[in-house]
Amino acid sequence: MRIGREIQCDLLCINTKKIKILVGVLLLLFSWSKNGVTASIHEYKNQAFIPRFNSFFFHGGSEGLYASKIAETPKTSLNDDTNKPLNGKSFIRFESITFRRPKDVANKQNEMQQSTGVVEAIIVEVKDRDKIGGAYILCCNQTLAKEGHCKLGEVIIRQDPDNPGWPKRLQTSFEGKNEEANMMTQTVEINKTGMYYLYFMFCDPELKGTLISGQTVWRNPEGYLPGKMAPLMTFYGFMSLAYLVLGLLWFLRFVQHWKDIIQLHYQITTVIGLGMCEMALWYFEYTNFNATGSRPMGITLWAVTFSAIKKTVSRLLLLVVSMGYGVMRPTLGGITSKLILLGVVYFVASEALELVEHLGNINDFAGKNRVFLVLPVALLDACFILWIFSSLSKTLEKLQVRRSMAKLELYRKFTNALAVSVLLSVAWIGYELYFNASDPLSELWRGAWIIPAFWTWLAYLLLVVICILLAPSNNPTRYAYETGDDDDEGVALTSAGVILSGDLASKERKASIAADHVFALGEDLEENKRE
């Protein structure tokens, strides 16, 4: 017994060290993610322009925007528009945009010359992208200028006859030997629904090395949420109500059969509670974001954390049910520490992914760094799936040998539900890959919200199935675990203590007594034998 305790203490120390390292990595990722854009406000901090064909450009952002509901004369408004009501308007506002060119370039200019360099802000709807530039050329050259197609030194833009003034061009000029050029605060109203891209560009090669700083604010008619995210606010509100209804029904069943409750029912209750909190937090987070244009750091962090916890606990619940915990066995034996470690690793990986996704760049879920965090989560999910189905296979085998028909039927239904969910997941992953590959410019942005919403809905449906199959009832013996094959020594999840004994017969007897006490089966042992 003493040796067993020492081994467990050593394992606990090792796991604690691993957990500390993982938490440290998580905190580092969190501190890094806070430096990203955290609102429908695209910030530029002394960022450089990239050469492209015969021009230099900087991508200022892209979002799906709906047309303004308040019809006004199409125009580019100045500072006085910032005080007008925003409800029903869709716009892109330029605030504190500053261009800084190299000092040696500025000193070469004529001090008396009014314009010594031009930077253009180009706003284009993705469907009109062919109206910008030509074949391997973006800026007007002397040949095209002589033919009257464009103005020398400017970006080539062919106006849309059906939408006068678009694509939109806004120019800012350097004066004399000034190193900086400040763009006027301007608001461009959006009167046509579409995916809009913003580029800052210049054609003069002497401006090479110019940096941009400032910010742009993007707004939809109903608020500041980007077009892809706006429908998710309604979806999370609906899911909050769905979890609330499930929670109420489960609570009523729980109270009705409170004498027959087993430990597994408490774990299901925990998952339902986490789901309710997660959906409510996401709904309030999106509501606040939509109203203010800034993501509330506190609510977002709590929502991300609850989401990661719920995913972790849900997967562990599926795994322990597949192992027959609460039905075939009272404890998980020596694999308890492995389960805990796997859960901690998955939580950290999931939390890191959620942080980068929700606290990083807001260009409608854009973010290259997300790819590097998806792989660990995907691999861990694959481990969970393999372990779950491997455990289910062993559990079904044992039930067939023992001819426990009621439990066998229950686990067959559970297996079928899991198999269907895995098939749906694989099919949806294939559809998601096809969707992303066939829509690189996010032209189908209005329907893109369905992709993340599907996973939330699938998890909810699987939880409903588990609640139906394992609901509390007047017949607790259908969940009564059967001992005899599990000789591993480990931590009992149904109690706070550790089952330790050198004598096998004594250990089995103690486990049986503890089980009778926890599961309240003392009076139903004979009925369980008859099953």
C-alpha positions as CSV (number, residue, x, y, z in Angstrom):
1,M,0.0,0.0,0.0
2,R,2.8,2.4,0.9
3,I,4.6,1.6,-2.4
4,G,1.3,2.3,-4.3
5,R,0.9,5.6,-2.6
6,E,4.5,6.6,-3.5
7,I,4.0,5.7,-7.1
8,Q,0.8,7.7,-7.2
9,C,2.5,10.7,-5.6
10,D,5.3,10.5,-8.2
11,L,2.8,10.3,-11.0
12,L,0.9,13.3,-9.6
13,C,4.2,15.3,-9.4
14,I,5.0,14.5,-13.0
15,N,1.5,15.4,-14.2
16,T,1.6,18.6,-12.1
17,K,4.8,19.7,-13.8
18,K,3.4,19.0,-17.3
19,I,0.2,20.9,-16.4
20,K,2.3,23.9,-15.3
21,I,4.2,23.9,-18.6
22,L,1.0,23.7,-20.6
23,V,-0.6,26.5,-18.6
24,G,2.5,28.6,-19.2
25,V,2.2,28.1,-22.9
26,L,-1.4,29.0,-22.8
27,L,-0.7,32.3,-20.9
28,L,2.0,33.1,-23.5
29,L,-0.5,32.6,-26.3
30,F,-3.1,34.7,-24.5
31,S,-0.7,37.6,-24.1
32,W,0.3,37.4,-27.7
33,S,-3.3,37.3,-29.0
34,K,-4.1,40.5,-27.1
35,N,-1.8,42.3,-29.6
36,G,-4.1,41.5,-32.5
37,V,-7.1,43.4,-33.8
38,T,-9.9,43.0,-31.2
39,A,-12.8,44.8,-32.8
40,S,-14.5,45.7,-36.1
41,I,-11.7,48.3,-36.1
42,H,-8.7,47.5,-38.3
43,E,-5.6,49.0,-36.8
44,Y,-2.4,49.7,-38.7
45,K,0.8,50.2,-36.7
46,N,3.7,51.5,-38.9
47,Q,3.2,48.7,-41.5
48,A,4.9,48.5,-44.8
49,F,3.6,48.4,-48.4
50,I,4.3,45.3,-50.5
51,P,5.4,45.5,-54.2
52,R,2.9,44.1,-56.6
53,F,3.5,44.3,-60.4
54,N,4.2,48.0,-61.0
55,S,2.7,49.2,-57.8
56,F,3.0,49.0,-54.0
57,F,0.0,48.0,-51.9
58,F,-1.2,47.3,-48.3
59,H,-4.3,45.2,-47.5
60,G,-6.4,47.3,-45.1
61,G,-9.0,44.7,-44.4
62,S,-12.0,42.8,-45.8
63,E,-15.5,42.3,-44.5
64,G,-18.9,41.3,-45.6
65,L,-21.1,44.4,-45.5
66,Y,-24.9,44.8,-46.0
67,A,-26.3,47.8,-47.8
68,S,-27.4,50.7,-45.7
69,K,-31.1,50.7,-44.8
70,I,-31.3,54.5,-44.7
71,A,-31.1,55.7,-48.3
72,E,-28.9,58.8,-48.8
73,T,-27.2,60.4,-51.7
74,P,-24.0,58.4,-52.4
75,K,-21.0,60.4,-51.4
76,T,-17.9,60.5,-49.3
77,S,-18.7,62.3,-46.1
78,L,-16.3,64.2,-43.9
79,N,-16.0,64.8,-40.1
80,D,-19.5,66.2,-39.6
81,D,-21.0,62.8,-40.6
82,T,-19.5,61.2,-37.4
83,N,-22.1,62.9,-35.3
84,K,-25.1,61.6,-37.4
85,P,-27.2,58.6,-36.2
86,L,-25.5,55.3,-37.1
87,N,-28.6,53.0,-36.9
88,G,-29.4,51.6,-40.3
89,K,-26.1,52.7,-41.9
90,S,-23.3,50.7,-43.3
91,F,-20.0,52.3,-43.8
92,I,-16.2,52.3,-43.7
93,R,-14.6,55.2,-41.7
94,F,-11.0,56.3,-42.0
95,E,-9.6,57.6,-38.7
96,S,-6.2,59.0,-38.0
97,I,-4.6,57.5,-41.1
98,T,-1.0,58.7,-41.5
99,F,1.5,57.8,-44.2
100,R,5.2,58.3,-43.4
101,R,7.8,58.2,-46.1
102,P,11.6,57.8,-45.6
103,K,13.4,61.0,-44.6
104,D,15.9,60.9,-47.5
105,V,13.1,60.6,-50.0
106,A,11.3,63.6,-48.5
107,N,14.5,65.8,-48.6
108,K,14.8,65.2,-52.3
109,Q,11.5,66.9,-53.0
110,N,10.8,70.5,-54.0
111,E,9.6,72.4,-51.0
112,M,7.3,74.7,-53.0
113,Q,5.6,71.8,-54.8
114,Q,2.1,71.1,-53.6
115,S,2.0,67.3,-54.3
116,T,5.2,65.3,-54.1
117,G,3.6,61.8,-53.9
118,V,0.1,60.3,-53.8
119,V,-1.2,57.4,-51.8
120,E,-4.6,56.0,-52.8
121,A,-7.2,54.2,-50.7
122,I,-9.2,51.8,-53.0
123,I,-12.4,50.2,-51.8
124,V,-13.7,47.5,-54.1
125,E,-16.5,45.0,-53.9
126,V,-15.1,41.6,-54.7
127,K,-17.3,41.1,-57.7
128,D,-15.8,44.2,-59.2
129,R,-12.2,43.1,-58.7
130,D,-11.7,42.9,-62.5
131,K,-12.2,46.6,-62.7
132,I,-8.9,47.3,-60.9
133,G,-5.8,47.3,-63.0
134,G,-5.1,45.3,-66.2
135,A,-3.0,42.3,-67.3
136,Y,0.0,42.2,-64.9
137,I,-0.3,45.9,-64.3
138,L,-2.1,48.0,-61.6
139,C,-0.8,51.5,-62.2
140,C,-1.3,53.6,-65.3
141,N,1.8,53.9,-67.6
142,Q,2.6,56.4,-70.3
143,T,1.1,54.3,-73.1
144,L,-2.3,54.0,-71.4
145,A,-2.2,57.6,-70.3
146,K,-1.6,58.8,-73.9
147,E,-4.6,56.7,-75.1
148,G,-6.7,58.4,-72.4
149,H,-7.6,55.3,-70.5
150,C,-6.2,56.5,-67.2
151,K,-4.1,59.2,-65.5
152,L,-0.4,58.7,-65.2
153,G,0.8,57.7,-61.7
154,E,-2.6,56.6,-60.5
155,V,-4.2,53.1,-60.0
156,I,-6.2,52.0,-63.0
157,I,-9.9,51.9,-62.1
158,R,-12.8,51.3,-64.5
159,Q,-16.0,52.6,-63.0
160,D,-19.0,50.4,-62.7
161,P,-21.8,51.9,-64.9
162,D,-24.5,50.3,-62.6
163,N,-22.9,51.7,-59.5
164,P,-21.5,55.2,-60.2
165,G,-18.4,56.2,-58.2
166,W,-17.4,52.6,-57.5
167,P,-14.8,51.1,-57.0
168,K,-14.1,54.0,-54.6
169,R,-10.8,56.0,-54.8
170,L,-9.6,58.3,-52.0
171,Q,-6.3,60.1,-52.5
172,T,-3.9,61.6,-50.0
173,S,-0.9,63.7,-51.1
174,F,2.5,64.5,-49.6
175,E,3.2,68.2,-49.6
176,G,6.7,69.6,-50.3
177,K,9.4,68.0,-48.1
178,N,7.0,66.7,-45.5
179,E,7.7,63.2,-44.2
180,E,4.1,62.6,-43.2
181,A,0.8,62.9,-45.1
182,N,-2.4,62.8,-43.0
183,M,-5.6,61.4,-44.5
184,M,-8.8,63.3,-43.7
185,T,-11.3,61.6,-41.4
186,Q,-13.8,60.3,-44.0
187,T,-16.8,58.0,-44.0
188,V,-17.7,56.0,-47.1
189,E,-21.3,54.8,-47.0
190,I,-22.0,51.3,-48.4
191,N,-25.2,51.1,-50.5
192,K,-24.7,47.7,-52.0
193,T,-24.4,44.4,-50.2
194,G,-21.2,42.6,-50.8
195,M,-17.7,41.5,-49.6
196,Y,-15.6,44.6,-49.6
197,Y,-11.8,44.8,-49.8
198,L,-9.7,47.9,-48.8
199,Y,-6.3,48.5,-50.3
200,F,-3.9,51.4,-49.8
201,M,-1.7,51.8,-52.9
202,F,0.9,54.1,-54.5
203,C,2.5,54.0,-57.9
204,D,5.5,56.2,-57.4
205,P,8.6,54.0,-56.8
206,E,10.3,56.9,-54.9
207,L,7.8,56.3,-52.1
208,K,9.2,52.8,-51.5
209,G,9.6,52.4,-47.7
210,T,6.5,54.3,-46.8
211,L,4.7,53.1,-43.7
212,I,1.0,53.4,-42.7
213,S,-0.6,53.8,-39.3
214,G,-4.1,54.6,-38.0
215,Q,-7.4,52.7,-38.2
216,T,-10.5,52.1,-40.1
217,V,-13.9,51.3,-38.6
218,W,-16.3,49.0,-40.5
219,R,-20.0,48.9,-39.6
220,N,-23.1,47.0,-40.8
221,P,-26.7,48.4,-40.6
222,E,-27.5,46.4,-37.5
223,G,-24.2,47.0,-35.7
224,Y,-20.4,46.5,-35.8
225,L,-20.4,42.7,-36.2
226,P,-18.7,41.6,-39.5
227,G,-21.1,40.1,-42.1
228,K,-20.0,36.5,-41.4
229,M,-20.4,36.9,-37.6
230,A,-23.7,38.7,-37.5
231,P,-26.0,35.6,-38.0
232,L,-24.1,33.8,-35.2
233,M,-25.4,36.3,-32.6
234,T,-29.0,35.1,-33.4
235,F,-27.8,31.5,-33.5
236,Y,-26.2,31.7,-30.1
237,G,-29.3,33.2,-28.7
238,F,-31.3,30.3,-30.1
239,M,-28.9,27.8,-28.7
240,S,-29.0,29.4,-25.3
241,L,-32.8,28.8,-25.2
242,A,-32.2,25.2,-26.5
243,Y,-29.8,24.4,-23.7
244,L,-32.1,26.0,-21.2
245,V,-35.0,23.8,-22.3
246,L,-32.8,20.7,-22.1
247,G,-31.6,21.7,-18.7
248,L,-35.1,22.2,-17.4
249,L,-36.3,18.8,-18.7
250,W,-33.2,17.1,-17.3
251,F,-33.6,18.9,-13.9
252,L,-37.3,17.7,-13.7
253,R,-36.2,14.2,-14.4
254,F,-33.3,14.5,-12.0
255,V,-35.6,15.6,-9.2
256,Q,-38.2,13.0,-10.0
257,H,-35.8,10.2,-9.6
258,W,-33.3,11.7,-7.2
259,K,-33.0,8.5,-5.1
260,D,-31.8,6.5,-8.2
261,I,-29.2,9.1,-9.3
262,I,-25.7,7.7,-10.1
263,Q,-22.4,9.5,-10.6
264,L,-22.8,9.5,-14.4
265,H,-25.9,11.7,-14.1
266,Y,-24.0,14.4,-12.3
267,Q,-21.4,14.4,-15.1
268,I,-24.2,14.8,-17.7
269,T,-25.6,17.6,-15.6
270,T,-22.2,19.3,-15.6
271,V,-22.0,19.2,-19.4
272,I,-25.5,20.7,-19.7
273,G,-24.6,23.4,-17.3
274,L,-21.4,24.2,-19.1
275,G,-23.3,24.3,-22.4
276,M,-25.9,26.8,-21.0
277,C,-23.1,29.1,-19.7
278,E,-21.1,28.8,-23.0
279,M,-24.0,29.7,-25.2
280,A,-25.1,32.6,-23.0
281,L,-21.6,34.0,-22.8
282,W,-21.2,33.9,-26.5
283,Y,-24.5,35.6,-27.1
284,F,-23.7,38.4,-24.7
285,E,-20.2,38.7,-26.1
286,Y,-21.5,39.1,-29.7
287,T,-24.3,41.5,-28.5
288,N,-21.7,43.7,-26.8
289,F,-19.4,43.5,-29.8
290,N,-22.2,44.4,-32.1
291,A,-23.2,47.4,-30.0
292,T,-19.7,48.9,-29.3
293,G,-17.4,47.6,-32.1
294,S,-15.0,46.3,-29.5
295,R,-14.8,42.8,-28.1
296,P,-15.2,42.9,-24.3
297,M,-12.0,41.1,-23.2
298,G,-13.5,39.7,-20.0
299,I,-16.6,38.2,-21.5
300,T,-14.7,36.9,-24.5
301,L,-12.1,35.2,-22.3
302,W,-14.8,33.6,-20.2
303,A,-16.7,32.4,-23.3
304,V,-13.5,31.0,-24.8
305,T,-12.7,29.2,-21.5
306,F,-16.2,27.8,-21.0
307,S,-16.1,26.6,-24.6
308,A,-12.8,24.8,-24.1
309,I,-13.9,23.3,-20.8
310,K,-17.2,22.0,-22.3
311,K,-15.5,20.5,-25.3
312,T,-13.0,18.7,-22.9
313,V,-15.6,17.5,-20.5
314,S,-17.9,16.3,-23.3
315,R,-15.2,14.2,-24.9
316,L,-14.2,12.7,-21.5
317,L,-17.9,12.0,-20.8
318,L,-18.2,10.1,-24.1
319,L,-15.0,8.2,-23.4
320,V,-15.9,7.1,-19.8
321,V,-19.4,6.1,-21.0
322,S,-17.8,4.0,-23.8
323,M,-15.6,2.3,-21.2
324,G,-18.8,1.2,-19.3
325,Y,-18.2,3.5,-16.3
326,G,-21.3,3.6,-14.2
327,V,-22.8,0.7,-16.1
328,M,-20.1,-2.0,-16.3
329,R,-17.5,-0.8,-13.8
330,P,-17.5,1.5,-10.7
331,T,-14.0,2.8,-11.3
332,L,-11.7,3.6,-14.2
333,G,-8.7,1.9,-12.6
334,G,-5.2,2.9,-13.5
335,I,-6.2,4.9,-16.6
336,T,-7.7,7.7,-14.5
337,S,-4.4,9.7,-14.6
338,K,-4.1,9.1,-18.4
339,L,-7.6,10.5,-18.8
340,I,-6.9,13.5,-16.7
341,L,-3.7,14.2,-18.6
342,L,-5.4,13.8,-22.0
343,G,-8.2,16.2,-20.8
344,V,-5.7,18.8,-19.7
345,V,-3.7,18.7,-22.9
346,Y,-6.9,18.9,-25.0
347,F,-8.2,21.9,-22.9
348,V,-4.9,23.8,-23.4
349,A,-4.8,23.1,-27.2
350,S,-8.5,24.0,-27.6
351,E,-8.2,27.1,-25.4
352,A,-5.2,28.3,-27.5
353,L,-7.1,27.8,-30.7
354,E,-10.1,29.6,-29.4
355,L,-8.0,32.5,-28.2
356,V,-6.3,33.0,-31.5
357,E,-9.5,32.7,-33.4
358,H,-11.6,35.1,-31.3
359,L,-9.0,37.5,-30.0
360,G,-6.9,37.7,-33.2
361,N,-7.5,39.3,-36.5
362,I,-11.2,40.2,-37.2
363,N,-11.0,40.1,-41.0
364,D,-14.0,37.7,-40.9
365,F,-12.1,34.8,-39.2
366,A,-8.9,35.4,-41.2
367,G,-5.7,34.4,-39.5
368,K,-2.8,32.4,-40.8
369,N,-1.6,31.5,-37.3
370,R,-4.9,29.5,-36.7
371,V,-3.7,26.8,-39.0
372,F,-0.8,25.9,-36.7
373,L,-3.2,25.4,-33.8
374,V,-5.8,23.4,-35.7
375,L,-3.5,20.4,-36.2
376,P,-3.0,19.6,-32.5
377,V,-6.7,19.8,-31.8
378,A,-7.5,17.6,-34.8
379,L,-5.0,15.0,-33.7
380,L,-6.3,14.9,-30.2
381,D,-9.9,14.6,-31.5
382,A,-8.7,11.6,-33.6
383,C,-7.2,10.1,-30.4
384,F,-10.5,10.5,-28.6
385,I,-12.5,8.9,-31.5
386,L,-10.2,5.9,-31.7
387,W,-10.2,5.4,-27.9
388,I,-14.0,5.8,-27.7
389,F,-14.8,3.2,-30.4
390,S,-12.1,0.9,-29.1
391,S,-13.7,1.0,-25.6
392,L,-17.2,0.6,-27.1
393,S,-16.1,-2.5,-28.9
394,K,-14.7,-4.0,-25.7
395,T,-17.8,-3.0,-23.7
396,L,-20.2,-4.5,-26.2
397,E,-18.1,-7.7,-26.2
398,K,-18.4,-8.1,-22.4
399,L,-22.1,-7.4,-22.5
400,Q,-22.6,-10.1,-25.1
401,V,-20.7,-12.6,-23.0
402,R,-22.6,-11.8,-19.9
403,R,-25.9,-11.6,-21.8
404,S,-27.0,-8.3,-20.3
405,M,-29.6,-7.7,-22.9
406,A,-30.9,-4.4,-21.6
407,K,-27.5,-2.8,-21.3
408,L,-26.4,-4.3,-24.6
409,E,-29.4,-2.7,-26.3
410,L,-28.6,0.6,-24.6
411,Y,-24.9,0.5,-25.8
412,R,-25.9,-0.4,-29.3
413,K,-28.0,2.7,-29.5
414,F,-25.2,4.7,-28.1
415,T,-22.8,3.2,-30.6
416,N,-25.1,3.9,-33.5
417,A,-25.6,7.6,-32.4
418,L,-21.8,8.0,-32.2
419,A,-21.3,6.4,-35.5
420,V,-23.8,8.7,-37.2
421,S,-22.2,11.7,-35.6
422,V,-18.7,10.7,-36.8
423,L,-20.0,10.1,-40.3
424,L,-21.7,13.5,-40.3
425,S,-18.5,15.1,-39.0
426,V,-16.4,13.6,-41.7
427,A,-19.0,14.6,-44.4
428,W,-19.1,18.1,-43.0
429,I,-15.3,18.4,-42.9
430,G,-15.3,17.4,-46.6
431,Y,-17.9,20.1,-47.3
432,E,-16.0,22.7,-45.3
433,L,-12.8,21.9,-47.3
434,Y,-14.7,22.2,-50.5
435,F,-16.4,25.4,-49.4
436,N,-13.1,27.1,-48.5
437,A,-11.3,25.9,-51.6
438,S,-14.1,27.0,-54.0
439,D,-14.5,30.4,-52.3
440,P,-11.0,31.9,-51.7
441,L,-12.3,35.5,-51.8
442,S,-15.3,34.9,-49.5
443,E,-17.9,35.7,-52.1
444,L,-20.3,33.3,-50.3
445,W,-19.8,35.1,-47.0
446,R,-23.5,35.3,-46.1
447,G,-23.8,31.5,-45.7
448,A,-20.3,30.9,-44.1
449,W,-21.7,31.1,-40.6
450,I,-23.4,27.7,-41.0
451,I,-20.0,26.0,-40.9
452,P,-19.1,26.8,-37.3
453,A,-22.8,26.6,-36.2
454,F,-23.0,23.0,-37.4
455,W,-20.5,21.8,-34.9
456,T,-22.3,23.5,-32.0
457,W,-25.6,22.0,-33.2
458,L,-24.1,18.5,-33.6
459,A,-22.7,18.5,-30.1
460,Y,-26.1,19.5,-28.7
461,L,-27.9,16.7,-30.6
462,L,-25.4,14.2,-29.3
463,L,-25.9,15.4,-25.8
464,V,-29.7,15.1,-26.2
465,V,-29.2,11.5,-27.3
466,I,-27.1,10.7,-24.2
467,C,-29.7,12.4,-22.0
468,I,-32.4,10.2,-23.5
469,L,-30.4,6.9,-23.3
470,L,-29.1,7.5,-19.8
471,A,-31.9,9.4,-18.2
472,P,-32.7,8.8,-14.5
473,S,-35.4,6.2,-14.0
474,N,-37.2,4.0,-11.5
475,N,-35.1,1.1,-12.5
476,P,-31.6,1.8,-11.4
477,T,-30.4,-1.8,-12.0
478,R,-30.2,-1.1,-15.7
479,Y,-27.2,1.0,-14.9
480,A,-25.8,-1.2,-12.2
481,Y,-22.2,-2.0,-13.0
482,E,-20.9,-5.5,-13.0
483,T,-17.5,-6.4,-11.5
484,G,-15.3,-9.4,-12.1
485,D,-13.0,-8.4,-15.0
486,D,-11.6,-5.1,-13.8
487,D,-8.7,-5.9,-11.6
488,D,-6.8,-2.6,-12.1
489,E,-5.9,-0.5,-9.1
490,G,-6.8,3.1,-9.4
491,V,-8.8,6.2,-8.4
492,A,-12.5,5.6,-8.0
493,L,-14.4,8.5,-9.7
494,T,-17.5,7.6,-7.8
495,S,-15.9,8.6,-4.5
496,A,-13.2,10.9,-3.2
497,G,-10.9,8.1,-1.9
498,V,-8.5,5.6,-3.5
499,I,-9.1,1.9,-3.5
500,L,-5.9,0.3,-2.2
501,S,-5.5,-3.2,-1.0
502,G,-3.0,-6.0,-1.3
503,D,-5.6,-8.8,-1.1
504,L,-7.7,-9.1,-4.4
505,A,-10.7,-10.6,-2.7
506,S,-10.8,-7.9,-0.1
507,K,-10.5,-5.2,-2.7
508,E,-13.4,-6.6,-4.7
509,R,-15.5,-6.8,-1.6
510,K,-14.7,-3.2,-0.6
511,A,-15.4,-2.0,-4.1
512,S,-18.8,-3.8,-4.0
513,I,-19.7,-2.3,-0.6
514,A,-18.7,1.2,-1.8
515,A,-20.7,0.8,-4.9
516,D,-23.8,-0.3,-3.0
517,H,-23.5,2.8,-0.8
518,V,-22.9,5.3,-3.7
519,F,-25.4,3.9,-6.1
520,A,-28.1,3.1,-3.5
521,L,-28.3,-0.5,-4.9
522,G,-28.2,-2.3,-1.6
523,E,-31.9,-3.2,-1.8
524,D,-31.8,-4.1,-5.5
525,L,-29.0,-6.7,-5.6
526,E,-31.3,-9.6,-6.1
527,E,-33.1,-7.8,-8.9
528,N,-29.7,-7.1,-10.5
529,K,-28.8,-10.8,-10.4
530,R,-32.0,-11.7,-12.1
531,E,-31.2,-9.3,-14.9
